[in-house]
Amino acid sequence: MSEDIIAALKENVIQGRQNQDDEGIEEDMAGTPGVLELTQAALEKNIPLEDIITQGLTAGMQVVGEKFSTKEYYIPDMLASAQAVGAAMDVLKPHLESSNVETKGKFAIVTVKGDIHDIGKNIVSILLKGAGYEVVDLGTDIPTEKIVEYVREEKPGYLGLSALLTTTMVAMGEIVEALKKNGLREQVKVLIGGAAVSNEYAEEIGADAYCVDGFEAVRVLDGFQKSRA
């Protein structure tokens, strides 16, 4: 029974079905339990939180990532699945907080000063939550000094910087330099992303990684996790 619930949860993530009213990306599944109902059912069956997340939510998003990379799925399809996972993680959050399940680390994400674009940032946030990271969204158009202050006070292990415009991406280099000047650079891994940036730019400003999308961010962070083990 537990295996059936987890399998159904994974499939409904792939189908992008947040609740029983949704039809699904590839077929009409309206009227059958969606991600929210299945997550609740898994909790009621006392299925371990780790299994719900890794074997259901994360496993489903891995398939979505593969379909997205092969152009079988497009942005609206990926968004539907990501939003379903985000809703499920909201249901699981109080249970995670009261259990002994540890997150993979704290990831602070922000759109830099002068830039108000947040769709990419929001997708990355949802995917990282589903992968087991504690995500703190600092918002858009955030000044460098506020980002540095957050790193100093809250000590996240990871910092994600987003910029869509070539005119705002320069703030990423300023943030890295500010972290250095304040003696904070070594305590946080800096990841950058957005349409304006690249691997070359990440190397130029001294960031730890460039991520083309949220799926790549999950892979990069999991790689950092393995290197620390």
RALIN-V673462 format. One record per backbone hydrogen bond with DSSP energy under -1.0 kcal/mol. CO is the residue of the C=O (numbers start at 1). NH is the residue of the N-H. E is the energy in kcal/mol with one decimal. If there is no record, write none. Layout:
{{CO:NH:E} {CO:NH:E}}
//
This chain:
{{1:5:-2.0} {2:6:-2.3} {3:7:-2.5} {4:8:-2.4} {5:9:-2.5} {6:10:-2.5} {7:11:-2.2} {8:12:-2.3} {9:13:-1.8} {10:14:-2.1} {11:15:-2.0} {12:17:-2.5} {13:16:-1.0} {15:25:-1.3} {17:35:-2.6} {18:36:-2.6} {19:22:-1.6} {20:31:-3.7} {23:29:-3.0} {29:32:-2.0} {34:38:-2.6} {35:39:-2.4} {36:40:-2.2} {37:41:-2.2} {38:42:-2.4} {39:43:-1.9} {40:44:-2.3} {41:45:-1.5} {42:47:-2.6} {43:46:-1.5} {48:52:-2.1} {49:53:-2.4} {50:54:-2.9} {51:55:-1.6} {52:57:-2.2} {53:58:-3.9} {56:60:-1.7} {57:61:-2.2} {58:62:-2.0} {59:63:-1.4} {60:64:-2.0} {61:65:-2.6} {62:66:-1.9} {63:67:-2.5} {64:68:-2.4} {65:69:-2.3} {66:70:-1.5} {67:72:-2.1} {67:73:-2.0} {68:71:-1.3} {74:78:-2.4} {75:79:-2.9} {76:80:-2.0} {77:81:-1.8} {78:82:-2.8} {79:83:-2.8} {80:84:-1.7} {81:85:-2.2} {82:86:-2.4} {83:87:-2.2} {84:88:-2.0} {85:89:-2.5} {86:90:-1.6} {87:91:-1.5} {88:92:-2.1} {89:93:-1.7} {92:96:-2.5} {93:97:-2.5} {94:98:-1.2} {105:134:-2.4} {106:158:-1.8} {107:136:-2.6} {108:160:-3.5} {109:138:-2.8} {110:162:-2.5} {111:142:-1.8} {112:115:-1.9} {115:141:-1.6} {118:122:-2.6} {119:123:-2.1} {120:124:-2.4} {121:125:-2.3} {122:126:-2.0} {123:127:-2.4} {124:128:-2.5} {125:129:-2.2} {126:130:-2.2} {127:131:-1.1} {128:133:-2.5} {129:132:-1.5} {132:104:-2.5} {134:107:-3.4} {136:109:-2.5} {139:111:-2.7} {143:147:-1.6} {144:148:-2.6} {145:149:-2.2} {146:150:-2.0} {147:151:-2.3} {148:152:-2.4} {149:153:-2.3} {150:154:-3.1} {151:155:-1.4} {157:189:-2.6} {158:108:-2.6} {159:191:-2.9} {160:110:-2.1} {161:193:-2.1} {162:112:-2.1} {165:169:-1.5} {168:171:-1.7} {169:172:-1.6} {170:174:-1.6} {171:175:-2.2} {172:176:-2.1} {173:177:-2.3} {174:178:-2.3} {175:179:-2.4} {176:180:-1.8} {177:181:-2.5} {178:182:-1.5} {179:184:-3.1} {179:185:-1.0} {180:183:-1.8} {184:187:-1.3} {189:159:-3.0} {190:208:-2.1} {190:209:-1.3} {191:161:-2.9} {192:211:-2.5} {193:163:-1.7} {194:197:-1.2} {198:202:-2.1} {199:203:-2.2} {200:204:-2.2} {201:205:-2.2} {202:207:-2.4} {209:192:-2.4} {213:217:-1.8} {214:218:-2.0} {215:219:-2.0} {216:220:-2.8} {217:221:-2.6} {218:222:-2.6} {219:223:-1.8} {220:224:-2.0} {221:225:-2.3} {222:226:-2.0} {223:227:-2.0} {224:228:-1.4} {225:229:-1.0}}
//
